[in-house]
């Protein structure tokens, strides 16, 4: 297989994986408005719900929806804490609450995370827990980008 064919196959697998991810994440809660997958040095991939339809896109250049420093600060505050997770002291997810929007942000590998935005009355803890459990189980196999 030549390099061009391999690149096309990789892009196709990546798009399929992103579609599967989007379908699953939106099924977690009907109050989810949009999601973004961000990986270091790559343009974010987006999906949003509008009129009961789901749309997908990418941006033209790398951008950050959530400052990665958030994870460093949160992890520093968790060191030495006792949790029941398989990785004590590791932040599972963060919730950013605004007047008209709640964002749940979860990592799935170093330098990569997913942001899910939902209506402000969403159960953010439940959504974050379900999202982080899904990412732990499935993201290594999906390899979105």
N, C-alpha and C positions, 0 to 999 in steps of 0.2 A: 504494500500500500504506500503510495507516495505521500509527501508532507501535506499537500492540499487536501487529499481525501481524508487523511487523519484529522486535520483541522476541522473539516466539515463534520465528520463523525463526532468529534469532541463537542463542537458547538451544538449539534443536534441533541446529544445526550444531556448537555447542560440545559438546554431549553426544555427538554422533557422533564428533567429533574426539577427545574423551577416551576413548571406547571403543576407537578405533583405536590410540591411544597405549598404552593399557593392554594391549591384545592384543599389540602389538609388544614392549613392554618385558618382559612376562612370558615371551615366547618367547626372550629373550636368554639365560636361564639357568633351569633348573628349581629352583634353590636360592633364587630370589627369593621373599620372603615377602609384602612389601607395597611400595607406592610412594605418593608424595604429590607433587602438583604445587602449588607455592606461587607466587603472584604478589602483588606489592605491593598492599595494601589490599583483598585479596579472600580469601574463605574458601578454605582448601586443599581440593583434591579428592583423595580417597583411593581406593585399590583394594588388595585383599588376596586372597591365595589361601588357601582352607580346604577340605580334603577334595576336592582337584582341581577346585574351583569358584572362580570369580573374582567378587568382590563389589565394588561401587563405592558411594561415598558422599561427602558434603561435610560439613564442620563448620558449626555455626551462626554462627560468628564468625571473623574473621581470627585466625590463630595462626601461630607460627613453630616449625617443627621444627628448623631450623638457623639459627643467628644469622648474619645477613648480614655481620657483622663478620668472620666466618671468611674470606669471599672477599676483603675489603679487606686483611687481614693476609697472606693467601697471595699475592695479587697484588703487594703491596709487596715481598715476598721474592723474587718472580720478575722484577722489573724489571731489564732489562739482560741477562737470561739468554738464552742462545742455544738455540733449539729449532727443530724442523723444522716446527712448525705454521704455519698461515697468519697467526697472530697471536702473534708472539714475545712472551713475558712474560705471556701471558694464561693463567690457570689453566684447565685443561680439566675437571678434576674433583677432588674431595677424597674421601678415604676416612677414615671414622671407625670404628675397630675397638673393639668392646666384647667382653666375655667370651662372650656368647651371640648376638651380632648384629654384622654389618658394614653400615655405611651408605655408599653411594656417592652423592655429591651433585654435580650438574652444572648449570651455568647454561645457559639457552637464549636469554635476552635480559636487558637490565638490569632488576633487581628481580624476576626470575623464575627459579626453579630447580625441578629434580625431585630427589627423594630416593628412592633405591631401597634397601630393606633386604633382606639375604639371610643365609643360614646362615653361621656364622663360617668354614667351610672353603671358601667360594666363592673363585674366583680374582678378587679385587677389581680388580686392574689390567686384566685382560681385560674384565671387566664394565664398568668405568669407560670404557675405550677404546671399546667397542662402543656404550655409551650416548651418549657425547659425539659420536661419529661420526653416530649416528642423529639426535641433536638438531640437529647442524649441517646435515644434509641435509634433514630433514623438519619441524622445528618451525615455521619461518616459515609454511609452508603449512597446518599444522594449526590454529594459533591456538586453543588449548584453551579458554581462558576467554573 
